[in-house]
Amino acid sequence: MRPPQWLRTSLLILITAIFVFGASNVSASETTHPKKSKEEIGMGKECLSCHTNETPGLVTEWKESKHSGKNVDCYDCHKAKEGEVGAYKHRDYDGKAMYITTIVTPKRCAECHEKEVAQQQRSHHAKAGGILASLDGILGEVIGGPQAVNAGCRQCHGGKVELDQFNRPTPQTWPNTGIGRINPDGSLGSCAACHGRHRFSSAQARTPDTCGKCHMGPDHPQIEVYDESKHGIIYRAKMDEMNLDSAKWVAGVDYSAAPTCATCHISATLKQKVTHDVGERISWTLRPAVSTKLNMIRLANGDEFDQPEGEPLPAVGDEVKGSKVTEILTWEQRRKNMKDVCRACHAPKTADGHYKQFDDVVELYNEKFAKPISAIMKELQDKGYVTAAPFDDKIKWTWFEIWHHEGRRARHGASMMGPDYTWWHGIYEVAQHTYFKWIPELKEVVRRKDGNEDFANALLEKYFKPIDGHAWYFNGISKDALDNVRKGYEERYGKGTMK
């Protein structure tokens, strides 16, 4: 028998009340910071009472953040204790000195985001400040100038933040949201590099433009490559379908229009969780003069390092670099992780075909250009034709740009399906500069010492001539190749049009 209407209505009201009351309780518990004392709550309110008028933009951004909804305020992130590195007295509150720090480091973020920071601290991003101890660093610090490094290199890579006599960052080293910033408390990097203070938006970190702040330009044009790729084109057309604010943001489930940089390198799939270790899915290194596939070795001290394919791998439990090996991700496993992202939207054959084409370009660059040129440059140095110092000879600049600029563009273009960067900005310029800049400079270097070009020609015979791809340089373009081009050209434009 059906219950009377009054009973059904009463039950409905009761159930609704229970649901609303329960939901409001959940909401209240989620927005209460579990570690805050009464004094800290008061100090947080004090911060807001001033900064609402003094820096209203920061407060507005914070109010729109998830931090605000969780009752995490200015003081929670900027608080410090007297005597701590970077701590200084800001003002008095309720008869006590209030100490704060300007720099919010990953160590502070880890108080709530422990797993994310542990992943970030071992990653390539966290180590980006170390890249300045390299040829790039010499170019900036010595040949360019330290001022350019401060306002240029360090704003992406990060650098060491120095403190003045008042425990505040020096103007030469701050502001700095470099991804590998070296913080006074010993932590590395800046979460705000991707999540933008004071809103700390996940949606912002998921957009390609965030990555494009640093991953752009003549030597690593990932954002330009992405923008010309089919993925980038569709993303721009379908941005309103990307669901960037989704809590899960699982590829193929919460969005399907196109991937962003975060999709491939960080975000979740049906089989993988989010990771802030951006190298987990990268199987090639495309940065150095010669590319290699990389195995990842993780250590008990929270660090990790890459070991090139072909070098002996340690076993889990072995002592390496002062710590125990806890995990090994081979280059094949890293590639499998990336293919899993591809397969959220593509059939396996598509992912396999992409990697075949990508691998072929990298191997073309390696075998035809990078390895033979590297070998010749080594012989020139070993036999006293050039010095061991970088950038003191034109041929060294040319070789640097072949691998550091054109070669990287070709490899990154192939990795992200950017055809123009693979060819015209990539392999085309690698070839042009090899044959018509580097080889003439090689002959000039040898002629300068010997008075003839014999040793240069011998090096080219030794390292270039055995490679089929250089046959045209030694023998000219074959008649068959020219006839094949002429046939296609004249079919399109008419007999006799190709001169």
N, C-alpha and C positions, 0 to 999 in steps of 0.2 A: 504494500500500500504506500502511495506517495505521501510524504510529510506535508502538513498544511503549509500554506504560503507564509504565514507569520514565522514559522519555524525555519523555513528555508531562508527567508530574509535575515533572520537573526544569526543563523550560521554563517551566511555570507559576510555579514558585518563583522562577526567575530574573527573569521579567517582573514579578512582584509586587514583588520586591526593588528592581528598577530604578525602578518607579513610586513606591514608598514613599520611596526615597532621593531621587529627583528632587523629589517633593512636599515632603519635609522641607527640602531645599535652598532651594526657592522660598520656603517659609515663613520660613526663617532670613534670607534676603536681604531679604524684605519687612519684617521686624521689626528690621532694623539701620539706625539713623539714619546716613545717608551722611556727614553733616558733623560728627559728634561726635568731639572729641579725647578722649584718655584722661583728661585733667583734667576735662572737662565730664561725662564718664560718672561720675567720682568725685563731683563736686559734686551731680549728680542723685541719686545714692544717699544722699548726706549729707542732702539735703532730705527724702527719704522716711524716713530713720532718725528724724528729729525729728517730722515732721508725722504720722506714723503714730500717735503718742501725743497730739500737741497738737491736731490737727484731723483726727481719724480719718474723719469724714464726707467730707472733700475727697479723701482718699487712696482711700477706698472707691469714690467716684464715678470717680476717675481709673482705678482698676484695671478698672472695667467699660467703659472707653472704648476706642475704636479707637486712640487715641494710645498707650495702654499697650501694646497689641499691636504697635505699630510702634516701640516703645522711645523714644517721645517723652515726656519726663518734666517735672517742675516746672521744672527749671533751663532746659530748652530754650525754654520759653515766657517765663519771668520773668528770664532772664539779662540783664545790662547791663554796660556798660563805665564805668569811672570817668570822670566828666565829661559823660556823656550826659544829655540831658534826662530827668528822672525817676529817675536812677540813685542809689542810696544803698547804703552798706556795710551788709550784713546780718550777716556774721560772718566769721571767718577759717577758711580751709580749707587744710590742708597748708602752713601758713606764709604763705599769701597771702590778701589781702582778697577776699571774695566780694561782688560788687556785683549787686544785683537791682533790678527795678522792680515796683511794685505793679500797674501798668496794663498789661495785655496788649492791644495795639492791633492794628488790621488790618494795620499795617505789619509787625508780627512774624508774623502769620498768613500774610502774603504770601510769606514765605520758603519755605513749602511749598505754599501755595494761591494762587499768583500770579494765575491766570485768574479765580478766584472773587472775589478782592479787587479786581481791576481793574474787574470788573462792578459790584461793590458800591460802590466809591468814586465812580462816575459816577452812581449811581442816586438816585432820590428819597429812599430811606431814608437815605443818607449825608448828605443836605442837610436832614434834618428839624430839626436844631438851628436852622436859619435861620428857621423858622416863628415863633420867639419874637419876631422883629423884625416884629411885625404887630399887628393889632387884638387878637388873642388875647394877645399879650405885654403890651399896655397893660392889658387886663383883669386879668392876673395880677400884674404888677409894681406897677401904680399903684392900681388899684381894689381888687384883692384884697390882695396883699402878697407880698413876695419869698420869705417862708418857704413860702407855698403853692406858689410856682413851683418852689422847690428840691425839695420833697417830692412835688409833683404833676407839673406840665408837663414838667420836665426828666427825670423818670424814664421817660417815653416818648419825648419828642422828643430828649432829650440836651441838654447845655449844655457850656460850656467848663470843663474840669477844671483847677483851679488847684493849684499846688504850694506847700508851706510851705518854711520855711528849711532843712528836712532833705531836700527833694526828694521828699516824700511828699504824696499828695493831701490837700487840706484837707477837714475834716469837712463843710463847707458844700457841697462839690461832689463828695463821694464817700461812699458807693457810688453809682454811676451806670452803668446798662447801657442808657442811652437809645440808640435806633437811629441818631441823628445826633450822638452825643457828639463834642465837639471835643477831640481829644486833644493833650497837650503836644508830641508829636512831629509834629504837623501833619496826621495822618490823621484821618479822620472815621468815626464810628460805633463799634459794638461787635458783633463776631461773636456774643458771648455773649447778645446780646439775643434771638436766635432759637435758638441752639444750646446755651444753658445750661451754663456752666462747672460742673464740671470733667469732665463726661462728653462734652460737645460732640456731642450725639446728633442724627443726621439724622432719626431717627424723631420726636423731640420737635419739630424745626423743621417737620415735615410736618403736625402736628396743628393744627386750627383754634384750639385753646385758646391756643397760643403767640401767634398773631396777635391773639387776643382780649384780651391784656393791654392793648393800646393801641387797637385798632380796636373801640371799644365806646362806649356812652354817648349823650347826647342829640344830639351833633353829627356823629358818624360811627359808627353802631351796626352795623358790618359783622358782628360775631360774633352779635348778636341776630338780624339779618336772616338770616344763614346758618342759625342754629339753627331758625328757623321755616320755612325753605325745604325743598323736597323733598330736596334734596341733603343738608342738615344732618340731617334726620330719618333718612334711610337710613344716613348715616355713623354716627350714634349706635347704630343697631340692628345694624350690620354691622362694628363696629370691629375685631373679631377676623378679618375677612377683608381688611383693608386692607394687610397685608404691609408695614408701615411701615419695617421694617428692611432692606428690599431694597436692594441696592447700586444697581440701575438705577432702580427705581420708575417704570416707564414706564406712563402712563395707558392703560388698556384691555388691557394685557399683564400687568403684575405685580399689578394690582388693577383691579376694575371696579365695585365696589359703589356708590361715590360719589366725587366729587372733594372735596378740601379746598382751603383758600386757596392752599396751595403748589402743588397740581395746576394751578390756573388761571394763577397768576402767576409760578411759578418752575420747576416740575418738567418732566421730559422727556416728549415724545410720540414716536411713531414718526418724525416729521419734524423735531422740534425738540430741541435739547440743553437740559440744565439751564441756567438763567440766574439770576444773583444781581442782575440789573437788573430790579427789579419792575415797571417801567413799560413794558416792551417790548410788552406785549399790551393796553395800556389806550388806547382811542381817544378817550374823552370825559374831560375833567376835571370832576369832580362837586364840587369844593371851593369855588370862588368863587361870588359872587352870581349870575353868569350863566355857564352851562356853554358851553364851546367844544370842538370837536374839535381834537386836538393832533398836530402833526408833530414827530418827534424828530430833532434835529440833533446828530451826534456829531463830536467834534473830535480832532485829533491829540494834544493834550495830555492825553487820557484823560477829558476832561469831556464833558458833553452838556447840552442845554437843549431845552425844548419851544417850538415856534412855533405859535400858533393858526392854524387853518384860515382861509384868505383872505388872510393876510399873505404877501408874496413870499418864496419859498424860495430860499436860496442854492444854488449848484451844488457838487458834490464838487470840492475843490481851492480853493474861495474862502477868503479870509481873513475870519474872523468871530470877534469877541471875543478877538482876540490869538492865534488859532490857525487851522489849516487844517481845513476840513470834510472828514471822511473817509467819512461815511456819512449817508444820510437815510432814516429810516423814516417814511413818510407815515402819516396816521391810518388809511388804508385797509389798509396793510400790517400795522399793529399790530392792527387788528381781524381781519385774516386769520389772524394768529398765534393770537389767542384762539379764533377759530372752529375752528382746527385742534385745539385742546384739546377743544372741545365734540364734535367729530366722532370722537373716540376712542370715544365711547359713543352718540352720537346721529346720526340722519340729517341731511343738510344742511338740509332743510326746517325741522327743529326749531330749529337754531341761527339760521337766517334769521328765523324767526318770533319767536324770543326778542328778537333785536336790533330788529326792527320795533316790538315792544311797548315795549321799553326806550327807543328813540329817541323814540317818540311821547310818553312821559311827560316826558322831558327837555325836549322842544320845547314841550309844554303848559306846564310850569313856566316856561321861559324867556319864551315869547311872551305868555302871559296874565298872569303875575305879575312875574317878575324884571325884564324890560326896561322895562315901563312904570313900575314903582315906582322903579327906578334913575334913570330920566329925570326923574321928579318930584322925587326927593331932590336931584338936581343943580340943578334950577331953584330949589328952595327955598334952596339954598346960594348960588347965583349971584346971587339977588335979595335976599339979606340976611335971609331968614326964619329961617334956622338958621346957626350958625357952622360953620367948617371943622373944629372939634375933634370927636373921636368921643365918644359916650356922655354928652354933656352935655345931652341932651334926650330925653324919653321916646320920641318918634317914632323916634329913632336906635336905641334899644335894641330896639324892636319890629321894625324893619326888619332889624337884625342877627339876631334870632332867626328871622325868617321865612326868610332865606336860609341862615344858618349852622346852624340846627337843623332846623326843619321841612322846608325845601327840600332840604337834604342828605339827610335821612331818606327823603324821597320818591324822590329820584334813586338813592340806594343801594339802596332797596327794590326798585325796578324793575330795577336792574342785576343783582341777585342773586336775583330771584324770591321776594321776601318780600312777600306781598300786604298784610299788616297795616301794614307800614312804608311801603309805597307809598301806601296810602290813609289809614287812621285816624291814624297817627303822622306822615303826610306831607302829601299834597295837602289832606286835610280840614283840618288845622291851618293850612296855608298860607292856605287860603281863609278860614277862620274869623278868623284874626288880621289878614288883609288888610282884610276888610269891617267887622269889629266892634272892631278895635283901631287899626290903622294909619290908616284913612280918618277916623275920629273925631279921631285925634291930628293928622292933616293939617289938618283944619278948625280945630282949636284953635290950632295954630301960626300959621295965617293970621289968625285972629280976634284973636290976641294982638297982632299988629302993625298990622292994618288996621281992627280993630273990626267986621269982617264976614267972611263966608266966600266972597266972590265969587271971589277968586283960586284958592282950593282947588277950587271947583266948576268953574272954567275949566280947571284942570289935569286934573281927572277927565274932563271932556268931551274934552279934547285927546288924552289918552293911554289912557283906559280905554274910552270909549264906542265907538270904532271896532272894538274887539275883540268878536267875536260872543259869546264866553264870558262877558262882563260884561253882556249884554243884560238878564238877569234883575234885576240890581241897579238899572238905570235904569227898567225897565218892569214889574218884577214877574215872578213865574213865570207862564208862559203858561197859558191855559185848557187847551190841548191837552196840555201836559205834566202838569198836575194831573189831567186826566181819564184819561190813560194810567196814572198811578200809582194813581188810585182804582179803575180797572177791575181791575188786578192784585191790589190789596189786598182788594177785596170778593169776588173769585173765591176767595181763600184763606180769608178770615175772615167772609164773609157781607155781604149788602147793608146799607148804612147804617153799617157799622162804622168807616169812615174819616171823621172829623169835620173 
